[in-house]
Amino acid sequence: MSKLIQTTTAGSLPRTKKLAEANAARPVSEDGFTFETNDEFEALLQEAVTDVVKQQVEAGIDIVGDGEFGKAMSPGHDFGAWWSYSFQRTGGLSLPPKDAPMPEPVRSSPGNVRLTSMNDRRDWTKFAEAYFDPTSGVLLGDVPYWPETSGPLTYRGHDLVSADVRHLRSALDANGLQDGFITALAPGSAARIGNSFYKTEEEHIWAWADVLREEYKAIVDAGFTLQIDDPSLAESWDQINPEPSVADYRAFIQTRIDAINHAIEGLPEDKVRLHLCWGSWHGPHTTDLEFAHIADKMLEINAGEYSFEAANARHEHEWKVWKDVQLPEGKKIVPGIVGHSTNVVEHPDLVAERIVRFAELVGPENVIAATDCGLGGRVHGQIAWAKLESLGEGARRAEALLNG
């Protein structure tokens, strides 16, 4: 008999020290952001993926992923691996000179909403003292050195996505499983780098949609569920100065929604999951946009499942959105039930309560319990696995409550 409440993760899981060190030791190609590989590394990666699938099963996770292990990450805390992996898989990018000046900040205006700068977030400037205090617990570290689009974008990640598929399939077979999911970047999130080639921001986003479609199709054609990661739908709100009107912002994200739908056109909806969040860095998040303002826009994306943050202290209360927003027939929600933003491990009874809230609003058959965001690089591995065990146990308790 199938479970009433299934569980999953949002993707990233803690890398082992051995894998992190092997990633760090890989030679970097001349372009500055492409890592070389060899048979020894691929064997280590396969072993790690097989083990992380086994650990998920043992923790009570039903819909497993590869932990995003194929997305290069070497430091103990890496908030950008879910995004920066795309640089290795895309042609048309280049790193600016090391001594290049920071671009002049831009400003947005009504009817002409624009991202101002990755480092000009309203939350970061509001809490600048805390964010740059090494004793605060929210220190951001070095500013990432992002590439820019300097030529026509092309997809060159065929071997890498094939490796992702191969490693997960082998891991599933070894653990007696059939289904799993692999994450990939959304066009709108990918396009948040510099652009000196395309004439407009819209052209840049649509070029990314055409490129990423190749990766999406490879994942779905292999029989896996595709999770499209798009923090830009919610997180971009905080990167716009001055703060726009909600109406202008909804118009701003429409291009990003349309680009996703273009990129997944023809793919079966039940094999596509959309992940939306407000950014996984540890901080106050006081300038996050309310979920109620974009929940209906999220549902315009032609996915079968919708993943979103619902466990952390800034967004847990927004479960009530589903009292007013109608979930379309045949769709499922994948709310975060345990969080990445605290070292406190959620009690299984709290996990059960959170699951029941959603189940009573949209139906238990339409709820998959998950994590807010990826746990890898956000909390210590020992804590991450304790959270997943609590998620698994909490789902069992929720099922008992729902069955009366």
NUSE-755505 format. One record per residue: residue in one letter; x, y, z of N, C-alpha, C, O in turn. Coordinates in steps of 0.1 Angstrom, whole numbers. Example, Ala and Ser with C-alpha at 12.3 -4.5 7.8 and 13.67 -1.06 7.14 Angstrom:
BEGIN
r,nxx,nyy,nzz,caxx,cayy,cazz,cxx,cyy,czz,oxx,oyy,ozz
a,132,-57,78,123,-45,78,132,-33,78,142,-33,85
s,128,-22,71,137,-11,71,129,0,79,134,11,80
# end
This chain:
BEGIN
r,nxx,nyy,nzz,caxx,cayy,cazz,cxx,cyy,czz,oxx,oyy,ozz
m,9,-12,0,0,0,0,9,12,0,18,13,8
s,6,22,-9,14,34,-9,12,43,3,1,43,9
k,22,51,6,20,60,17,11,72,14,10,76,3
l,4,76,24,-5,88,23,3,100,21,0,109,13
i,13,102,30,22,114,29,36,110,25,43,103,33
q,40,114,13,54,111,9,63,122,13,59,134,16
t,76,119,13,86,129,17,97,130,6,99,121,-2
t,104,142,6,114,144,-4,123,155,2,122,159,13
t,133,160,-6,142,171,-2,141,181,-13,135,179,-23
a,147,193,-10,148,203,-20,160,202,-29,163,211,-37
g,168,192,-27,180,190,-36,193,187,-29,197,176,-27
s,200,198,-25,213,197,-20,214,190,-7,206,193,2
l,223,181,-6,226,174,7,241,175,10,249,177,1
p,244,173,23,258,175,27,268,165,19,266,153,19
r,278,171,13,289,163,7,298,158,18,300,164,28
t,304,146,15,313,141,25,326,149,23,328,156,13
k,335,148,34,347,156,33,356,151,22,363,159,15
k,355,138,19,363,132,8,359,137,-5,367,141,-13
l,346,139,-7,341,144,-20,344,159,-21,348,163,-32
a,342,166,-11,345,180,-11,360,183,-14,363,192,-22
e,369,175,-8,383,177,-11,387,173,-25,395,179,-31
a,380,162,-30,383,158,-44,378,169,-54,385,172,-64
n,367,175,-51,362,186,-59,372,198,-59,375,204,-69
a,377,201,-47,386,212,-46,399,210,-53,406,219,-57
a,403,197,-54,416,193,-61,415,192,-76,425,191,-82
r,403,193,-81,401,192,-96,407,204,-103,405,215,-99
p,415,201,-114,421,212,-121,410,221,-128,400,215,-132
v,412,234,-129,403,243,-136,408,246,-149,420,249,-151
s,399,245,-159,403,248,-173,407,262,-175,405,271,-166
e,411,265,-187,416,279,-190,405,289,-189,408,301,-186
d,392,285,-191,381,295,-190,379,300,-176,372,310,-174
g,385,293,-166,384,298,-152,372,292,-144,372,294,-132
f,363,285,-150,352,279,-142,347,266,-147,337,261,-143
t,355,259,-155,352,245,-159,362,236,-153,374,237,-154
f,356,226,-146,365,216,-138,368,204,-147,359,199,-154
e,380,199,-147,383,187,-154,380,175,-145,378,176,-133
t,378,164,-152,374,152,-145,382,140,-150,390,141,-160
n,381,129,-143,388,116,-147,381,105,-141,371,106,-133
d,385,93,-144,378,81,-140,378,79,-125,368,75,-119
e,389,83,-119,390,82,-104,380,90,-97,373,86,-88
f,378,103,-102,368,112,-96,354,107,-99,346,107,-90
e,352,102,-111,338,97,-114,335,85,-106,323,84,-102
a,344,77,-103,341,65,-94,338,70,-80,329,64,-73
l,346,80,-75,343,85,-62,329,91,-61,322,90,-51
l,326,99,-72,313,105,-72,301,95,-73,291,97,-66
q,303,84,-80,293,74,-81,291,68,-67,280,66,-63
e,302,65,-60,301,59,-47,293,68,-37,285,64,-29
a,296,82,-38,290,91,-30,275,92,-32,267,93,-23
v,271,92,-45,257,93,-49,249,81,-44,238,82,-39
t,255,69,-46,249,57,-41,247,57,-26,236,53,-21
d,257,62,-19,256,63,-5,245,73,0,238,70,9
v,245,85,-7,235,95,-2,221,91,-5,212,94,2
v,219,83,-16,205,77,-18,202,67,-7,190,68,-2
k,211,59,-3,209,49,8,205,57,20,196,53,28
q,212,67,23,210,75,36,196,81,36,189,82,46
q,192,86,24,178,92,23,168,82,26,158,84,34
v,169,70,20,160,59,23,159,56,38,148,54,43
e,171,54,44,172,51,58,165,62,67,161,59,78
a,166,74,62,160,85,70,145,86,68,138,94,75
g,139,79,58,125,79,56,121,88,45,109,93,44
i,130,91,36,127,100,24,123,91,13,129,81,9
d,111,94,7,105,85,-4,110,89,-18,113,80,-26
i,110,102,-21,114,107,-34,128,112,-33,130,124,-28
v,138,105,-37,152,108,-35,158,115,-46,154,114,-58
g,169,122,-43,177,129,-54,192,125,-52,195,117,-44
d,200,131,-61,214,128,-60,222,137,-51,234,137,-51
g,215,145,-43,221,154,-34,228,166,-41,234,174,-34
e,226,167,-54,233,177,-62,248,175,-62,256,184,-64
f,252,162,-60,267,159,-59,274,162,-72,286,164,-72
g,267,161,-83,273,164,-96,275,179,-99,282,182,-109
k,271,187,-90,273,202,-91,284,205,-82,283,204,-69
a,295,209,-88,308,211,-80,307,220,-68,302,231,-69
m,312,215,-57,311,222,-44,323,218,-36,324,206,-33
s,331,227,-31,343,222,-23,343,228,-9,346,220,0
p,339,240,-6,339,245,7,328,239,16,319,234,11
g,330,240,29,320,235,38,307,242,37,296,235,39
h,307,255,34,295,262,32,295,269,18,304,277,16
d,286,265,10,286,270,-4,271,272,-7,263,263,-10
f,267,285,-7,253,289,-10,250,290,-25,238,292,-28
g,260,288,-33,257,291,-47,259,279,-57,258,281,-69
a,262,267,-52,265,256,-61,253,252,-70,255,248,-81
w,241,254,-65,229,251,-72,228,260,-85,222,256,-95
w,235,271,-85,235,281,-96,248,280,-104,248,279,-116
s,260,281,-97,273,282,-103,276,270,-112,285,271,-121
y,270,259,-109,273,247,-118,270,250,-132,276,244,-141
s,260,259,-135,256,262,-149,267,268,-157,267,267,-169
f,276,275,-150,287,281,-157,295,271,-165,300,274,-176
q,297,259,-159,305,249,-166,298,243,-178,304,237,-186
r,284,244,-178,276,238,-188,271,247,-199,264,243,-208
t,276,259,-199,271,269,-209,282,276,-216,291,282,-209
g,281,276,-229,291,284,-237,286,298,-239,274,301,-238
g,295,308,-241,291,322,-243,294,330,-230,290,342,-230
l,300,324,-220,303,331,-208,318,334,-207,326,326,-212
s,321,344,-200,335,347,-197,337,354,-184,328,361,-179
l,348,352,-177,351,359,-165,356,373,-168,365,375,-176
p,351,383,-161,357,397,-163,371,397,-157,375,389,-149
p,380,406,-162,393,407,-156,393,409,-141,384,415,-135
k,403,403,-134,403,404,-120,403,418,-114,397,421,-104
d,409,428,-122,409,441,-118,398,450,-123,398,462,-122
a,388,443,-129,377,451,-135,369,458,-123,366,451,-113
p,365,470,-125,358,477,-115,344,471,-114,338,466,-123
m,338,472,-102,324,468,-100,315,477,-108,317,489,-109
p,305,471,-115,296,479,-123,289,489,-114,286,487,-103
e,286,500,-120,278,511,-113,264,506,-110,258,500,-119
p,260,508,-98,246,503,-94,236,510,-103,237,522,-105
v,225,503,-106,214,509,-114,203,511,-104,203,506,-93
r,193,518,-109,181,520,-100,169,517,-109,168,519,-121
s,159,512,-102,146,508,-108,137,520,-107,139,530,-100
s,126,519,-115,116,530,-115,103,524,-119,102,514,-125
p,92,530,-115,79,525,-118,77,523,-133,80,531,-141
g,72,511,-136,70,507,-150,83,503,-157,83,498,-169
n,95,504,-151,107,500,-156,115,493,-145,126,497,-141
v,110,482,-140,115,475,-129,128,468,-133,128,461,-143
r,139,470,-126,152,464,-129,159,458,-117,157,464,-106
l,166,447,-118,175,443,-107,186,453,-106,192,458,-115
t,188,457,-93,198,468,-91,212,462,-90,221,466,-98
s,214,452,-81,227,446,-80,225,434,-70,218,435,-60
m,233,424,-72,233,412,-63,237,416,-49,232,411,-39
n,245,426,-47,251,431,-34,243,443,-29,248,449,-19
d,232,447,-35,225,458,-31,211,455,-25,202,463,-25
r,210,442,-21,198,438,-15,194,447,-3,202,451,4
r,181,449,-2,176,458,8,178,452,22,181,459,32
d,177,439,23,180,432,36,195,433,40,198,435,52
w,203,432,30,218,432,33,222,447,37,230,448,46
t,216,457,31,220,470,35,213,474,48,219,482,56
k,201,469,50,194,473,63,202,467,75,202,473,86
f,208,455,73,215,448,84,229,446,81,235,436,83
a,235,457,75,249,456,70,259,453,81,268,445,80
e,257,459,93,266,456,104,266,441,108,276,436,111
a,254,435,108,253,421,112,259,412,101,266,403,104
y,256,415,88,260,407,77,275,407,76,281,397,71
f,282,417,80,296,418,78,304,416,91,316,420,92
d,297,412,101,303,409,114,307,394,115,297,386,115
p,319,390,116,323,376,116,318,368,128,318,356,128
t,313,376,138,308,369,150,293,368,151,287,363,160
s,286,373,140,271,374,141,264,362,137,252,360,141
g,271,353,130,264,340,125,257,342,112,252,332,107
v,258,354,106,252,356,93,262,362,83,258,367,73
l,275,361,86,285,366,78,284,359,64,283,347,63
l,284,368,53,282,363,40,295,358,34,295,349,24
g,307,362,38,319,358,32,322,366,20,317,377,18
d,331,361,12,336,369,0,324,370,-10,316,361,-12
v,324,381,-17,315,383,-28,318,374,-40,330,374,-44
p,309,366,-45,312,357,-56,317,365,-68,313,376,-71
y,326,358,-76,332,364,-88,324,357,-100,329,347,-105
w,313,363,-103,305,357,-114,310,360,-128,316,371,-130
p,307,351,-137,310,354,-151,299,363,-157,290,367,-150
e,301,367,-170,291,374,-177,288,368,-190,297,361,-196
t,277,371,-196,274,366,-209,280,376,-219,277,387,-220
s,290,370,-227,298,378,-236,296,374,-250,302,380,-259
g,288,363,-253,286,358,-266,273,350,-266,266,349,-256
p,270,345,-278,257,337,-279,257,325,-269,267,317,-269
l,247,323,-261,247,312,-252,244,299,-259,235,298,-268
t,251,289,-255,250,275,-260,251,265,-249,257,268,-239
y,245,254,-251,246,243,-240,257,234,-243,258,229,-254
r,266,232,-234,278,224,-236,279,213,-224,290,208,-222
g,268,211,-218,268,203,-206,263,189,-208,260,182,-199
h,263,184,-221,257,171,-224,264,160,-216,257,151,-211
d,277,160,-215,284,149,-208,282,150,-193,281,140,-187
l,281,162,-188,278,164,-174,264,160,-169,263,153,-159
v,254,164,-177,241,159,-173,239,144,-175,232,138,-168
s,246,139,-186,246,124,-188,252,117,-176,247,107,-172
a,262,123,-170,269,117,-158,259,118,-146,258,109,-138
d,252,129,-145,242,131,-134,232,119,-135,228,113,-125
v,227,117,-147,217,107,-150,222,93,-147,216,85,-140
r,234,91,-151,240,78,-150,243,75,-135,240,63,-130
h,248,84,-127,251,82,-113,238,80,-105,238,71,-97
l,228,87,-108,215,85,-100,209,72,-104,204,65,-95
r,209,69,-117,202,56,-121,210,44,-114,203,35,-109
s,223,45,-114,230,34,-108,227,33,-93,226,23,-87
a,226,45,-86,223,46,-72,210,40,-69,208,33,-59
l,200,44,-77,186,39,-75,186,23,-77,180,17,-68
d,193,19,-87,193,4,-89,199,-3,-77,194,-14,-73
a,210,3,-72,217,-3,-61,208,-4,-48,210,-12,-39
n,199,6,-47,190,7,-35,176,1,-38,167,3,-29
g,174,-5,-49,161,-11,-52,150,-1,-54,138,-4,-51
l,153,11,-60,144,21,-63,142,23,-78,150,20,-86
q,130,29,-81,128,32,-95,129,47,-99,135,51,-109
d,123,56,-90,122,70,-93,131,79,-85,134,76,-73
g,135,90,-90,142,100,-83,141,113,-91,134,114,-101
f,148,123,-85,147,137,-92,161,143,-93,170,139,-85
i,163,152,-102,175,159,-104,171,174,-106,162,177,-113
t,179,182,-100,176,197,-100,183,203,-112,194,198,-117
a,178,214,-116,184,222,-127,180,237,-125,169,240,-119
l,188,246,-130,185,260,-128,174,265,-137,173,261,-149
a,167,275,-133,157,282,-141,163,293,-149,173,299,-145
p,157,296,-160,162,307,-169,163,321,-162,173,327,-163
g,153,324,-154,153,337,-147,165,338,-137,171,349,-136
s,167,327,-130,178,327,-120,192,327,-128,201,334,-123
a,193,320,-139,205,319,-146,209,333,-152,221,336,-153
a,199,341,-155,201,353,-162,206,365,-153,207,376,-157
r,207,361,-140,211,372,-130,226,374,-130,232,376,-119
i,233,373,-141,247,376,-142,248,387,-152,238,391,-158
g,260,393,-153,262,404,-163,259,399,-177,261,388,-180
n,256,409,-185,253,406,-199,258,417,-208,253,429,-207
s,268,414,-216,273,424,-226,270,420,-240,276,426,-249
f,262,410,-242,259,405,-256,245,407,-260,243,413,-271
y,235,403,-253,221,405,-257,216,419,-255,220,426,-245
k,208,423,-264,204,437,-264,195,441,-252,195,452,-247
t,187,431,-247,177,434,-237,178,423,-226,183,412,-229
e,173,426,-214,172,416,-204,163,404,-208,166,393,-205
e,152,407,-215,143,397,-220,149,387,-229,148,375,-228
e,157,393,-239,165,384,-248,174,375,-241,175,363,-244
h,181,380,-231,190,373,-223,183,361,-216,188,350,-216
i,172,364,-210,164,353,-203,159,342,-212,160,331,-209
w,154,347,-224,149,337,-233,160,328,-239,158,317,-243
a,172,334,-241,184,327,-245,187,316,-235,190,304,-239
w,187,319,-222,189,309,-212,178,298,-212,181,287,-210
a,166,302,-215,155,292,-216,158,282,-227,156,270,-225
d,163,286,-238,166,277,-249,178,268,-245,178,256,-249
v,188,273,-238,199,266,-234,195,255,-224,199,243,-225
l,188,259,-214,185,250,-203,175,240,-207,174,229,-200
r,167,242,-217,157,232,-222,165,219,-225,159,208,-223
e,177,220,-230,184,208,-233,187,200,-221,186,187,-221
e,190,206,-210,193,199,-198,180,193,-192,179,182,-187
y,169,201,-192,156,197,-187,152,184,-195,148,174,-189
k,153,184,-208,148,173,-216,157,161,-213,152,150,-213
a,170,162,-211,178,151,-208,174,144,-195,175,132,-194
i,171,152,-185,167,147,-172,153,139,-173,152,128,-168
v,144,145,-180,130,139,-181,131,127,-190,125,117,-188
d,138,128,-201,140,117,-210,146,105,-204,143,93,-208
a,154,107,-193,160,96,-186,150,90,-176,154,80,-169
g,138,95,-175,128,89,-166,127,96,-152,120,91,-144
f,135,107,-150,135,113,-137,126,125,-137,122,130,-147
t,122,129,-124,115,141,-122,125,153,-123,136,152,-117
l,122,163,-130,130,175,-131,126,185,-121,114,189,-120
q,135,190,-112,132,201,-103,138,213,-108,151,214,-109
i,131,223,-112,136,236,-116,137,246,-105,127,249,-98
d,149,250,-102,152,259,-91,151,273,-95,159,278,-104
d,141,281,-90,140,295,-94,137,304,-82,126,309,-80
p,148,306,-74,146,316,-63,143,330,-69,137,339,-62
s,147,333,-81,145,346,-87,130,351,-87,128,363,-86
l,121,342,-87,107,346,-87,103,353,-74,95,362,-74
a,109,349,-63,106,356,-50,117,365,-45,115,376,-41
e,130,360,-47,141,366,-42,145,379,-49,151,388,-43
s,141,381,-61,145,393,-69,138,405,-63,143,416,-64
w,127,403,-56,120,415,-49,130,423,-41,130,435,-40
d,139,416,-34,149,422,-25,161,428,-32,169,435,-26
q,162,425,-45,173,430,-53,169,442,-61,176,446,-71
i,158,448,-59,153,459,-66,152,472,-57,145,471,-47
n,159,482,-61,159,495,-54,155,506,-63,160,507,-74
p,145,515,-59,138,513,-46,127,502,-47,125,497,-58
e,121,499,-36,111,488,-36,100,491,-46,94,502,-46
p,97,481,-55,87,484,-65,73,481,-59,71,476,-48
s,63,485,-67,49,481,-63,47,467,-66,54,461,-74
v,38,460,-59,35,446,-61,31,444,-75,35,434,-82
a,23,453,-81,18,451,-95,29,452,-104,30,443,-114
d,39,461,-102,51,462,-111,59,449,-110,65,444,-120
y,60,444,-98,69,432,-96,62,420,-102,69,412,-108
r,49,419,-101,42,407,-108,45,408,-123,46,398,-129
a,44,420,-128,47,421,-143,62,418,-146,65,412,-156
f,71,421,-137,85,419,-138,88,403,-139,96,399,-147
i,81,396,-130,84,381,-130,76,374,-141,79,362,-143
q,67,380,-148,60,373,-159,69,368,-170,67,357,-175
t,79,376,-174,89,371,-184,96,358,-179,98,349,-187
r,99,358,-166,106,346,-161,97,334,-160,101,323,-163
i,84,336,-158,74,325,-158,72,320,-172,72,308,-175
d,71,330,-182,69,326,-196,81,318,-201,80,309,-209
a,93,322,-196,105,316,-201,106,301,-196,110,292,-203
i,102,299,-184,101,285,-179,91,277,-187,95,266,-191
n,80,282,-189,70,275,-197,75,272,-211,71,261,-217
h,82,281,-217,88,278,-230,98,267,-229,98,258,-238
a,106,267,-219,117,257,-217,112,243,-214,118,233,-218
i,100,242,-208,95,229,-205,83,225,-214,77,214,-212
e,81,232,-225,70,229,-234,72,215,-239,82,211,-244
g,61,207,-239,61,194,-244,66,183,-234,64,171,-236
l,71,188,-222,75,178,-212,63,175,-203,55,184,-201
p,61,163,-199,50,159,-191,50,166,-178,60,167,-170
e,38,173,-174,38,181,-162,41,173,-150,47,178,-140
d,37,160,-149,39,152,-137,53,148,-135,57,142,-125
k,62,152,-145,77,150,-143,84,163,-140,96,163,-141
v,77,174,-137,83,187,-135,79,192,-121,67,193,-118
r,89,196,-113,86,202,-100,93,216,-101,105,217,-105
l,86,226,-96,92,240,-95,95,243,-81,87,241,-72
h,108,247,-78,112,251,-65,113,266,-64,121,272,-71
l,106,273,-55,106,287,-53,111,289,-38,106,283,-29
c,119,299,-37,124,303,-23,128,317,-23,128,324,-33
w,132,322,-11,136,336,-9,151,337,-7,155,347,-1
g,158,327,-11,173,327,-9,176,319,4,170,321,14
s,187,311,3,190,302,14,200,307,23,205,300,32
w,205,319,22,215,325,31,209,327,45,197,329,46
h,217,326,55,212,328,69,212,343,72,222,350,72
g,200,349,74,199,363,77,185,366,81,177,358,82
p,183,379,84,169,383,89,158,381,79,147,378,83
h,160,384,66,150,382,56,138,391,58,127,387,55
t,140,403,64,128,411,67,122,418,55,111,422,56
t,130,418,44,124,424,32,120,414,22,118,417,10
d,117,401,26,111,391,17,97,395,13,90,401,21
l,94,392,1,80,394,-4,71,384,2,74,373,4
e,59,389,5,49,379,10,45,369,-1,43,373,-12
f,44,357,3,40,346,-6,27,349,-12,25,345,-24
a,17,355,-5,4,357,-10,4,365,-23,-5,364,-31
h,15,373,-25,15,382,-37,19,375,-49,17,380,-60
i,25,363,-48,30,356,-60,26,341,-61,29,334,-70
a,18,336,-51,14,322,-51,6,319,-64,9,308,-70
d,-3,327,-68,-10,325,-80,-2,325,-92,-4,318,-102
k,8,334,-92,17,335,-104,26,322,-105,28,317,-116
m,30,316,-93,37,304,-93,29,293,-100,35,285,-107
l,16,293,-98,8,282,-103,6,284,-118,0,275,-125
e,10,295,-124,10,297,-139,20,288,-146,20,286,-158
i,30,284,-138,41,275,-144,35,261,-146,29,256,-137
n,38,256,-157,31,243,-161,39,231,-155,44,222,-162
a,39,231,-142,46,220,-135,35,212,-128,23,216,-126
g,39,200,-123,29,191,-116,31,193,-101,21,190,-94
e,42,198,-97,45,200,-82,51,213,-80,59,218,-88
y,48,219,-68,53,233,-65,59,232,-51,53,230,-41
s,72,234,-50,80,234,-38,83,248,-33,86,257,-41
f,81,251,-20,83,264,-15,86,264,0,83,254,7
e,93,274,5,96,275,19,84,276,27,75,284,24
a,83,269,38,72,270,47,75,266,62,66,265,70
a,88,264,64,92,260,78,99,271,86,99,271,98
n,106,280,79,114,290,87,105,301,93,93,302,89
a,111,308,102,103,317,110,98,329,102,89,336,107
r,103,331,90,98,343,82,86,339,74,78,347,70
h,84,326,71,74,322,62,65,311,66,55,307,59
e,67,306,79,58,295,83,44,298,84,35,290,81
h,41,311,87,27,315,89,19,315,75,7,316,75
e,26,314,64,20,316,51,13,303,46,9,303,35
w,13,293,54,5,281,51,-10,285,48,-17,279,41
k,-14,296,54,-28,301,53,-31,306,39,-43,307,36
v,-21,308,31,-23,312,17,-32,302,10,-40,306,2
w,-31,290,14,-39,279,7,-53,279,11,-61,271,6
k,-57,288,20,-72,290,23,-78,298,11,-90,296,9
d,-70,306,5,-75,315,-5,-71,311,-20,-78,315,-29
v,-60,305,-21,-55,301,-34,-59,287,-37,-56,277,-29
q,-65,285,-49,-70,272,-53,-59,264,-60,-55,268,-70
l,-56,252,-54,-46,244,-61,-53,237,-73,-63,230,-71
p,-48,238,-85,-55,232,-96,-55,216,-95,-47,210,-89
e,-65,211,-101,-67,196,-101,-55,189,-106,-49,193,-117
g,-51,179,-100,-40,171,-104,-26,176,-100,-16,170,-103
k,-26,187,-94,-13,193,-89,-10,190,-75,-19,186,-67
k,3,191,-71,7,189,-57,16,200,-52,23,207,-60
i,15,202,-39,24,212,-33,35,204,-25,32,193,-20
v,47,210,-24,58,204,-18,64,214,-8,74,220,-10
p,56,216,3,61,226,13,73,222,21,75,210,24
g,81,232,24,92,229,34,86,227,47,79,235,53
i,90,216,53,85,212,66,96,212,77,93,215,89
v,108,210,73,120,213,81,129,223,74,129,223,62
g,136,231,82,143,242,76,158,241,75,164,233,83
h,164,249,67,179,250,65,185,261,73,197,262,73
s,176,270,79,181,282,84,183,282,99,186,292,105
t,181,270,105,184,269,120,190,255,123,188,245,116
n,199,255,133,205,243,137,196,234,146,199,223,149
v,185,240,150,175,233,159,168,222,150,163,225,139
v,168,210,155,161,199,147,147,199,151,143,197,163
e,138,200,142,124,201,144,119,188,150,123,177,146
h,110,189,160,105,177,167,95,170,157,88,177,150
p,94,157,157,85,150,148,71,154,150,63,154,140
d,67,157,162,53,162,164,50,175,157,39,177,152
l,60,184,157,59,197,150,58,194,135,50,200,128
v,67,185,130,67,181,116,53,177,112,47,181,102
a,47,168,121,34,163,118,23,174,118,15,174,109
e,24,183,127,14,194,127,15,202,115,5,206,109
r,27,205,110,29,213,98,23,206,86,17,212,78
i,26,193,85,20,186,74,5,185,74,-1,187,63
v,-1,183,86,-15,182,87,-22,195,83,-33,195,76
r,-16,207,86,-21,220,82,-24,220,67,-35,223,62
f,-13,216,59,-15,217,45,-24,206,40,-32,208,31
a,-23,194,45,-32,183,41,-47,186,43,-55,182,34
e,-50,193,53,-64,196,56,-69,207,46,-81,208,44
l,-60,215,40,-64,225,31,-65,220,16,-74,224,9
v,-55,212,12,-55,208,-2,-57,193,-4,-57,189,-15
g,-58,186,7,-59,171,6,-46,164,8,-36,168,1
p,-45,154,16,-32,147,19,-26,141,7,-14,140,6
e,-34,137,-3,-28,131,-15,-21,141,-24,-14,138,-33
n,-23,154,-20,-17,165,-28,-5,172,-21,-1,182,-25
v,0,165,-10,11,171,-2,23,162,-2,21,150,1
i,34,167,-5,47,160,-4,55,168,6,58,180,3
a,59,162,17,66,170,27,81,170,24,87,160,20
a,87,182,25,101,184,21,109,193,30,104,196,41
t,120,197,25,129,207,32,126,221,26,122,222,14
d,129,231,34,127,245,28,136,247,16,131,251,5
c,149,245,17,159,246,7,168,234,8,166,226,17
g,178,234,0,188,223,1,195,224,15,198,236,19
l,198,213,21,205,213,34,220,213,33,228,218,42
g,225,209,21,240,208,19,246,222,19,242,230,11
g,256,224,27,262,237,28,255,247,36,260,258,38
r,244,244,42,236,253,50,237,249,65,238,258,73
v,236,237,68,238,232,82,248,220,81,250,214,71
h,254,217,93,263,206,94,256,193,90,245,191,92
g,264,184,84,259,172,79,252,164,90,241,158,87
q,257,163,102,251,156,112,237,161,116,228,154,118
i,236,175,115,223,181,118,213,179,107,202,176,109
a,219,180,94,210,178,82,203,164,83,191,163,80
w,211,154,86,205,140,86,195,138,97,186,131,96
a,198,145,108,188,144,119,175,151,115,164,146,119
k,176,162,108,164,169,103,156,159,94,144,159,94
l,163,152,85,156,144,75,150,132,83,139,127,79
e,156,127,93,150,116,101,138,121,108,128,114,109
s,138,133,113,126,139,119,115,141,109,103,139,112
l,119,145,97,109,146,86,102,133,83,90,132,82
g,110,123,82,105,109,79,95,105,90,84,100,88
e,100,106,103,91,102,114,79,111,115,68,106,118
g,80,124,113,69,133,114,58,130,103,46,131,106
a,63,126,91,54,122,81,45,110,85,33,109,82
r,52,100,92,45,88,97,34,92,107,23,87,107
r,38,102,116,29,106,126,17,114,120,6,113,124
a,20,122,110,10,130,103,0,120,96,-12,122,97
e,5,110,90,-4,100,84,-13,93,94,-25,91,91
a,-8,90,106,-16,85,116,-27,94,121,-39,90,123
l,-24,107,122,-34,117,126,-44,119,115,-56,120,118
l,-40,119,103,-50,120,92,-59,108,90,-70,109,85
n,-54,97,93,-62,85,92,-71,83,104,-79,73,105
g,-70,92,114,-79,92,126,-76,81,135,-83,80,145
# end
